[in-house]
Amino acid sequence: PPPDPERSFYFPLHLELDLERGPWDDEDFDVDEVEEGPVFALCMAGAG
């Protein structure tokens, strides 16, 4: 079955929260890069 649209939105959200709680809070640029990768991949997978 196709991926659930809601799951595609919520999974990155949970991932984001986990990253914010990580020990690298101060390194915002690193967190941004890590967030964009999975989110972009999920968006492309959902669009395809």
C-alpha distance matrix in Angstrom:
0.0 3.8 6.5 8.5 11.6 14.0 13.0 13.7 17.0 18.0 17.5 20.0 22.2 22.5 23.1 25.8 27.5 27.6 29.1 31.6 32.8 33.4 36.9 36.5 36.8 39.7 37.9 36.0 35.5 33.8 31.4 30.6 29.8 27.6 25.7 25.2 23.6 20.5 20.1 20.5 18.0 15.4 16.4 16.3 12.8 11.7 14.0 13.0
3.8 0.0 3.8 6.4 8.7 11.6 11.0 10.8 14.1 15.7 15.4 17.4 19.8 20.6 21.0 23.3 25.3 25.8 27.0 29.4 30.9 31.5 35.0 34.3 34.4 37.2 35.3 33.2 32.6 31.1 28.8 27.6 26.9 24.9 22.9 22.1 20.7 17.8 17.0 17.2 15.0 12.2 12.8 12.8 9.6 8.0 10.3 9.8
6.5 3.8 0.0 3.8 6.2 8.7 7.4 7.3 10.7 12.1 11.6 13.8 16.0 16.8 17.2 19.6 21.6 22.0 23.3 25.6 27.2 27.8 31.4 30.8 30.8 33.6 31.9 29.7 29.4 27.9 25.4 24.4 23.9 21.8 19.6 19.1 18.0 14.8 14.0 14.8 12.8 9.5 10.6 11.5 8.4 6.6 10.0 10.3
8.5 6.4 3.8 0.0 3.9 5.4 5.2 6.5 9.0 10.0 10.6 13.2 14.6 15.5 16.7 18.8 20.3 21.3 22.9 24.8 26.3 27.4 31.1 30.7 30.3 33.2 31.9 29.6 29.6 28.4 25.5 24.5 24.6 22.5 19.8 19.7 19.3 16.0 14.5 15.9 14.7 11.0 11.6 13.5 11.1 8.4 11.6 12.9
11.6 8.7 6.2 3.9 0.0 3.8 5.4 5.1 6.6 8.8 10.2 11.8 13.1 14.8 16.1 17.5 19.3 20.8 22.0 23.6 25.5 26.8 30.5 29.7 28.9 31.7 30.3 27.7 27.7 26.9 24.0 22.6 22.9 21.3 18.3 17.8 18.0 15.0 12.8 14.0 13.6 10.0 9.5 11.9 10.5 7.2 9.8 12.2
14.0 11.6 8.7 5.4 3.8 0.0 3.8 5.4 5.2 6.1 8.5 10.6 10.8 12.4 14.4 15.7 16.8 18.5 20.3 21.4 23.1 24.8 28.6 28.1 27.1 30.0 29.1 26.5 27.0 26.3 23.0 21.9 22.8 21.0 17.7 18.0 18.6 15.5 13.2 15.3 15.3 11.5 11.5 14.6 13.4 10.4 13.2 15.7
13.0 11.0 7.4 5.2 5.4 3.8 0.0 3.8 5.3 5.0 5.7 8.7 9.7 10.3 11.9 14.0 15.2 16.2 18.1 19.8 21.2 22.5 26.3 26.0 25.4 28.5 27.4 25.2 25.7 24.4 21.2 20.6 21.2 18.9 16.0 16.6 16.6 13.1 11.7 14.1 13.5 9.8 11.0 13.9 12.1 10.1 13.5 15.4
13.7 10.8 7.3 6.5 5.1 5.4 3.8 0.0 3.8 5.7 5.7 7.0 9.1 10.6 11.2 12.9 15.0 16.1 17.2 19.0 21.0 22.0 25.6 24.8 24.3 27.0 25.6 23.2 23.2 22.1 19.2 18.1 18.4 16.4 13.5 13.5 13.5 10.3 8.4 10.4 10.1 6.3 7.3 10.3 9.1 7.2 10.5 12.7
17.0 14.1 10.7 9.0 6.6 5.2 5.3 3.8 0.0 3.8 5.8 6.1 6.7 9.3 10.5 11.2 13.1 15.0 16.0 17.2 19.4 20.9 24.5 23.6 22.6 25.3 24.2 21.4 21.9 21.3 18.1 16.8 17.8 16.2 12.8 13.0 14.1 11.3 8.6 11.1 12.0 8.7 8.6 12.3 12.1 10.0 12.5 15.3
18.0 15.7 12.1 10.0 8.8 6.1 5.0 5.7 3.8 0.0 3.8 5.6 5.0 6.3 8.6 9.8 10.7 12.5 14.3 15.4 17.0 18.8 22.5 22.2 21.1 24.2 23.5 21.1 22.1 21.2 17.7 17.2 18.5 16.3 13.1 14.4 15.3 12.2 10.3 13.5 14.0 10.8 11.8 15.3 14.6 12.9 15.8 18.4
17.5 15.4 11.6 10.6 10.2 8.5 5.7 5.7 5.8 3.8 0.0 3.8 5.3 5.3 6.2 8.6 10.0 10.7 12.4 14.3 15.7 16.9 20.6 20.3 19.9 23.0 22.0 20.0 20.7 19.1 15.9 15.8 16.5 13.9 11.1 12.7 12.9 9.4 8.6 12.0 11.8 9.0 11.1 14.2 13.2 12.4 15.7 17.6
20.0 17.4 13.8 13.2 11.8 10.6 8.7 7.0 6.1 5.6 3.8 0.0 3.8 5.5 4.9 5.9 8.6 9.7 10.3 12.1 14.3 15.2 18.7 17.8 17.3 20.1 18.8 16.6 17.1 15.9 12.6 12.1 13.0 10.7 7.6 9.2 10.0 7.2 5.8 9.5 10.3 8.3 9.9 13.1 13.1 12.7 15.4 17.6
22.2 19.8 16.0 14.6 13.1 10.8 9.7 9.1 6.7 5.0 5.3 3.8 0.0 3.8 5.4 5.1 6.4 8.7 9.9 10.7 12.7 14.5 18.1 17.6 16.3 19.3 18.7 16.3 17.6 16.8 13.2 12.9 14.8 12.8 9.4 11.5 13.2 10.8 9.0 12.7 13.9 11.8 12.8 16.3 16.5 15.5 18.1 20.7
22.5 20.6 16.8 15.5 14.8 12.4 10.3 10.6 9.3 6.3 5.3 5.5 3.8 0.0 3.8 5.3 5.1 6.2 8.7 9.9 10.9 12.6 16.5 16.6 15.8 19.2 18.8 17.1 18.6 17.2 13.6 14.4 15.9 13.2 10.7 13.5 14.4 11.7 11.1 14.9 15.4 13.3 15.2 18.4 17.9 17.4 20.4 22.5
23.1 21.0 17.2 16.7 16.1 14.4 11.9 11.2 10.5 8.6 6.2 4.9 5.4 3.8 0.0 3.8 5.5 5.1 6.2 8.7 10.1 10.8 14.4 14.1 13.9 17.2 16.3 14.7 15.9 14.0 10.6 11.6 12.7 9.7 7.6 10.8 11.3 8.8 9.2 12.9 13.3 12.0 14.3 17.1 16.8 17.0 19.9 21.7
25.8 23.3 19.6 18.8 17.5 15.7 14.0 12.9 11.2 9.8 8.6 5.9 5.1 5.3 3.8 0.0 3.8 5.4 5.1 6.2 8.8 10.0 13.4 12.6 11.5 14.6 13.9 11.8 13.4 12.2 8.5 9.2 11.3 9.1 6.5 9.8 11.5 10.1 9.5 13.0 14.5 13.5 15.0 18.0 18.5 18.5 20.8 23.1
27.5 25.3 21.6 20.3 19.3 16.8 15.2 15.0 13.1 10.7 10.0 8.6 6.4 5.1 5.5 3.8 0.0 3.8 5.4 5.1 6.4 8.8 12.4 12.5 11.1 14.6 14.8 13.2 15.5 14.4 10.7 12.2 14.5 12.3 10.1 13.5 15.2 13.5 13.1 16.7 18.0 16.7 18.2 21.4 21.6 21.3 23.9 26.2
27.6 25.8 22.0 21.3 20.8 18.5 16.2 16.1 15.0 12.5 10.7 9.7 8.7 6.2 5.1 5.4 3.8 0.0 3.8 5.5 5.3 6.5 10.3 11.0 10.7 14.3 14.4 13.6 15.7 13.8 10.4 12.8 14.4 11.5 10.4 14.1 14.9 13.2 13.8 17.4 18.0 17.1 19.3 22.0 21.9 22.2 25.0 26.8
29.1 27.0 23.3 22.9 22.0 20.3 18.1 17.2 16.0 14.3 12.4 10.3 9.9 8.7 6.2 5.1 5.4 3.8 0.0 3.8 5.4 5.1 8.5 8.0 7.9 11.3 10.8 10.1 12.0 10.0 6.7 9.5 11.1 8.6 8.1 11.9 12.9 12.2 13.0 16.1 17.1 16.9 18.9 21.4 21.8 22.4 24.9 26.7
31.6 29.4 25.6 24.8 23.6 21.4 19.8 19.0 17.2 15.4 14.3 12.1 10.7 9.9 8.7 6.2 5.1 5.5 3.8 0.0 3.8 5.4 8.3 7.9 6.0 9.5 10.1 9.1 12.0 11.0 7.7 10.2 12.8 11.1 10.2 13.7 15.6 15.1 15.1 18.2 19.8 19.4 20.9 23.7 24.4 24.6 26.9 29.0
32.8 30.9 27.2 26.3 25.5 23.1 21.2 21.0 19.4 17.0 15.7 14.3 12.7 10.9 10.1 8.8 6.4 5.3 5.4 3.8 0.0 3.8 6.8 8.2 7.0 10.8 12.0 12.0 15.0 13.5 10.7 13.6 15.8 13.7 13.2 16.9 18.3 17.4 17.9 21.2 22.3 21.7 23.6 26.4 26.7 26.9 29.5 31.5
33.4 31.5 27.8 27.4 26.8 24.8 22.5 22.0 20.9 18.8 16.9 15.2 14.5 12.6 10.8 10.0 8.8 6.5 5.1 5.4 3.8 0.0 3.8 5.4 6.1 9.6 10.2 11.1 13.6 11.4 9.3 12.8 14.3 12.1 12.7 16.4 17.2 16.7 17.9 20.9 21.7 21.7 23.9 26.3 26.5 27.3 29.8 31.5
36.9 35.0 31.4 31.1 30.5 28.6 26.3 25.6 24.5 22.5 20.6 18.7 18.1 16.5 14.4 13.4 12.4 10.3 8.5 8.3 6.8 3.8 0.0 3.8 5.7 8.1 9.1 11.2 13.7 11.6 10.6 14.3 15.6 13.9 15.2 18.6 19.4 19.5 20.9 23.6 24.5 24.9 27.0 29.1 29.6 30.6 33.0 34.5
36.5 34.3 30.8 30.7 29.7 28.1 26.0 24.8 23.6 22.2 20.3 17.8 17.6 16.6 14.1 12.6 12.5 11.0 8.0 7.9 8.2 5.4 3.8 0.0 3.8 5.5 5.4 7.7 9.9 8.1 7.6 11.2 12.5 11.5 13.0 16.1 17.1 17.8 19.1 21.4 22.6 23.4 25.2 27.2 28.1 29.2 31.2 32.8
36.8 34.4 30.8 30.3 28.9 27.1 25.4 24.3 22.6 21.1 19.9 17.3 16.3 15.8 13.9 11.5 11.1 10.7 7.9 6.0 7.0 6.1 5.7 3.8 0.0 3.8 5.6 6.4 9.8 9.2 7.8 10.8 13.1 12.5 13.0 16.1 17.8 18.5 18.9 21.4 23.2 23.6 25.0 27.4 28.4 29.1 31.0 33.0
39.7 37.2 33.6 33.2 31.7 30.0 28.5 27.0 25.3 24.2 23.0 20.1 19.3 19.2 17.2 14.6 14.6 14.3 11.3 9.5 10.8 9.6 8.1 5.5 3.8 0.0 3.8 5.7 8.7 9.1 9.0 11.5 13.6 14.0 14.9 17.4 19.3 20.6 21.0 23.0 25.0 25.9 26.9 29.1 30.6 31.4 32.9 35.0
37.9 35.3 31.9 31.9 30.3 29.1 27.4 25.6 24.2 23.5 22.0 18.8 18.7 18.8 16.3 13.9 14.8 14.4 10.8 10.1 12.0 10.2 9.1 5.4 5.6 3.8 0.0 3.8 5.5 5.5 6.6 8.9 10.4 11.1 12.6 14.7 16.4 18.1 18.8 20.4 22.3 23.6 24.7 26.5 28.1 29.3 30.6 32.4
36.0 33.2 29.7 29.6 27.7 26.5 25.2 23.2 21.4 21.1 20.0 16.6 16.3 17.1 14.7 11.8 13.2 13.6 10.1 9.1 12.0 11.1 11.2 7.7 6.4 5.7 3.8 0.0 3.8 5.4 5.1 6.1 8.7 10.0 10.4 12.3 14.6 16.3 16.4 18.0 20.3 21.4 22.1 24.1 25.9 26.8 28.0 30.0
35.5 32.6 29.4 29.6 27.7 27.0 25.7 23.2 21.9 22.1 20.7 17.1 17.6 18.6 15.9 13.4 15.5 15.7 12.0 12.0 15.0 13.6 13.7 9.9 9.8 8.7 5.5 3.8 0.0 3.8 5.5 5.1 6.4 8.8 10.0 10.8 12.8 15.3 15.6 16.4 18.8 20.5 21.0 22.5 24.6 25.8 26.7 28.5
33.8 31.1 27.9 28.4 26.9 26.3 24.4 22.1 21.3 21.2 19.1 15.9 16.8 17.2 14.0 12.2 14.4 13.8 10.0 11.0 13.5 11.4 11.6 8.1 9.2 9.1 5.5 5.4 3.8 0.0 3.8 5.4 5.2 6.3 8.6 10.2 11.2 13.5 14.6 15.7 17.4 19.1 20.3 21.7 23.3 24.9 26.1 27.6
31.4 28.8 25.4 25.5 24.0 23.0 21.2 19.2 18.1 17.7 15.9 12.6 13.2 13.6 10.6 8.5 10.7 10.4 6.7 7.7 10.7 9.3 10.6 7.6 7.8 9.0 6.6 5.1 5.5 3.8 0.0 3.8 5.5 5.2 6.1 8.6 10.3 11.6 12.3 14.2 16.0 17.1 18.3 20.2 21.6 22.8 24.3 26.1
30.6 27.6 24.4 24.5 22.6 21.9 20.6 18.1 16.8 17.2 15.8 12.1 12.9 14.4 11.6 9.2 12.2 12.8 9.5 10.2 13.6 12.8 14.3 11.2 10.8 11.5 8.9 6.1 5.1 5.4 3.8 0.0 3.8 5.5 5.1 6.1 8.8 10.8 10.6 11.8 14.3 15.6 16.1 18.0 20.0 20.9 22.0 23.9
29.8 26.9 23.9 24.6 22.9 22.8 21.2 18.4 17.8 18.5 16.5 13.0 14.8 15.9 12.7 11.3 14.5 14.4 11.1 12.8 15.8 14.3 15.6 12.5 13.1 13.6 10.4 8.7 6.4 5.2 5.5 3.8 0.0 3.8 5.5 5.4 6.5 9.4 10.2 10.7 12.6 14.7 15.5 16.6 18.6 20.2 21.1 22.6
27.6 24.9 21.8 22.5 21.3 21.0 18.9 16.4 16.2 16.3 13.9 10.7 12.8 13.2 9.7 9.1 12.3 11.5 8.6 11.1 13.7 12.1 13.9 11.5 12.5 14.0 11.1 10.0 8.8 6.3 5.2 5.5 3.8 0.0 3.8 5.7 5.6 7.2 9.0 10.4 11.5 13.1 14.8 16.1 17.3 19.0 20.6 21.8
25.7 22.9 19.6 19.8 18.3 17.7 16.0 13.5 12.8 13.1 11.1 7.6 9.4 10.7 7.6 6.5 10.1 10.4 8.1 10.2 13.2 12.7 15.2 13.0 13.0 14.9 12.6 10.4 10.0 8.6 6.1 5.1 5.5 3.8 0.0 3.8 5.6 6.1 6.2 8.5 10.3 11.1 12.3 14.4 15.7 16.7 18.3 20.1
25.2 22.1 19.1 19.7 17.8 18.0 16.6 13.5 13.0 14.4 12.7 9.2 11.5 13.5 10.8 9.8 13.5 14.1 11.9 13.7 16.9 16.4 18.6 16.1 16.1 17.4 14.7 12.3 10.8 10.2 8.6 6.1 5.4 5.7 3.8 0.0 3.8 5.8 5.2 5.7 8.3 9.9 10.3 11.9 13.9 15.1 16.0 17.8
23.6 20.7 18.0 19.3 18.0 18.6 16.6 13.5 14.1 15.3 12.9 10.0 13.2 14.4 11.3 11.5 15.2 14.9 12.9 15.6 18.3 17.2 19.4 17.1 17.8 19.3 16.4 14.6 12.8 11.2 10.3 8.8 6.5 5.6 5.6 3.8 0.0 3.8 5.6 5.4 6.2 8.7 10.1 10.7 12.2 14.3 15.4 16.5
20.5 17.8 14.8 16.0 15.0 15.5 13.1 10.3 11.3 12.2 9.4 7.2 10.8 11.7 8.8 10.1 13.5 13.2 12.2 15.1 17.4 16.7 19.5 17.8 18.5 20.6 18.1 16.3 15.3 13.5 11.6 10.8 9.4 7.2 6.1 5.8 3.8 0.0 3.8 5.5 5.0 6.0 8.5 9.9 10.3 12.0 14.1 15.1
20.1 17.0 14.0 14.5 12.8 13.2 11.7 8.4 8.6 10.3 8.6 5.8 9.0 11.1 9.2 9.5 13.1 13.8 13.0 15.1 17.9 17.9 20.9 19.1 18.9 21.0 18.8 16.4 15.6 14.6 12.3 10.6 10.2 9.0 6.2 5.2 5.6 3.8 0.0 3.8 5.4 5.1 6.1 8.6 9.8 10.5 12.2 14.1
20.5 17.2 14.8 15.9 14.0 15.3 14.1 10.4 11.1 13.5 12.0 9.5 12.7 14.9 12.9 13.0 16.7 17.4 16.1 18.2 21.2 20.9 23.6 21.4 21.4 23.0 20.4 18.0 16.4 15.7 14.2 11.8 10.7 10.4 8.5 5.7 5.4 5.5 3.8 0.0 3.8 5.4 5.1 6.2 8.5 9.8 10.5 12.1
18.0 15.0 12.8 14.7 13.6 15.3 13.5 10.1 12.0 14.0 11.8 10.3 13.9 15.4 13.3 14.5 18.0 18.0 17.1 19.8 22.3 21.7 24.5 22.6 23.2 25.0 22.3 20.3 18.8 17.4 16.0 14.3 12.6 11.5 10.3 8.3 6.2 5.0 5.4 3.8 0.0 3.8 5.5 5.2 6.1 8.5 9.9 10.5
15.4 12.2 9.5 11.0 10.0 11.5 9.8 6.3 8.7 10.8 9.0 8.3 11.8 13.3 12.0 13.5 16.7 17.1 16.9 19.4 21.7 21.7 24.9 23.4 23.6 25.9 23.6 21.4 20.5 19.1 17.1 15.6 14.7 13.1 11.1 9.9 8.7 6.0 5.1 5.4 3.8 0.0 3.8 5.4 5.0 6.0 8.5 9.8
16.4 12.8 10.6 11.6 9.5 11.5 11.0 7.3 8.6 11.8 11.1 9.9 12.8 15.2 14.3 15.0 18.2 19.3 18.9 20.9 23.6 23.9 27.0 25.2 25.0 26.9 24.7 22.1 21.0 20.3 18.3 16.1 15.5 14.8 12.3 10.3 10.1 8.5 6.1 5.1 5.5 3.8 0.0 3.8 5.5 5.1 6.1 8.5
16.3 12.8 11.5 13.5 11.9 14.6 13.9 10.3 12.3 15.3 14.2 13.1 16.3 18.4 17.1 18.0 21.4 22.0 21.4 23.7 26.4 26.3 29.1 27.2 27.4 29.1 26.5 24.1 22.5 21.7 20.2 18.0 16.6 16.1 14.4 11.9 10.7 9.9 8.6 6.2 5.2 5.4 3.8 0.0 3.8 5.4 5.0 6.0
12.8 9.6 8.4 11.1 10.5 13.4 12.1 9.1 12.1 14.6 13.2 13.1 16.5 17.9 16.8 18.5 21.6 21.9 21.8 24.4 26.7 26.5 29.6 28.1 28.4 30.6 28.1 25.9 24.6 23.3 21.6 20.0 18.6 17.3 15.7 13.9 12.2 10.3 9.8 8.5 6.1 5.0 5.5 3.8 0.0 3.8 5.5 5.2
11.7 8.0 6.6 8.4 7.2 10.4 10.1 7.2 10.0 12.9 12.4 12.7 15.5 17.4 17.0 18.5 21.3 22.2 22.4 24.6 26.9 27.3 30.6 29.2 29.1 31.4 29.3 26.8 25.8 24.9 22.8 20.9 20.2 19.0 16.7 15.1 14.3 12.0 10.5 9.8 8.5 6.0 5.1 5.4 3.8 0.0 3.8 5.5
14.0 10.3 10.0 11.6 9.8 13.2 13.5 10.5 12.5 15.8 15.7 15.4 18.1 20.4 19.9 20.8 23.9 25.0 24.9 26.9 29.5 29.8 33.0 31.2 31.0 32.9 30.6 28.0 26.7 26.1 24.3 22.0 21.1 20.6 18.3 16.0 15.4 14.1 12.2 10.5 9.9 8.5 6.1 5.0 5.5 3.8 0.0 3.8
13.0 9.8 10.3 12.9 12.2 15.7 15.4 12.7 15.3 18.4 17.6 17.6 20.7 22.5 21.7 23.1 26.2 26.8 26.7 29.0 31.5 31.5 34.5 32.8 33.0 35.0 32.4 30.0 28.5 27.6 26.1 23.9 22.6 21.8 20.1 17.8 16.5 15.1 14.1 12.1 10.5 9.8 8.5 6.0 5.2 5.5 3.8 0.0
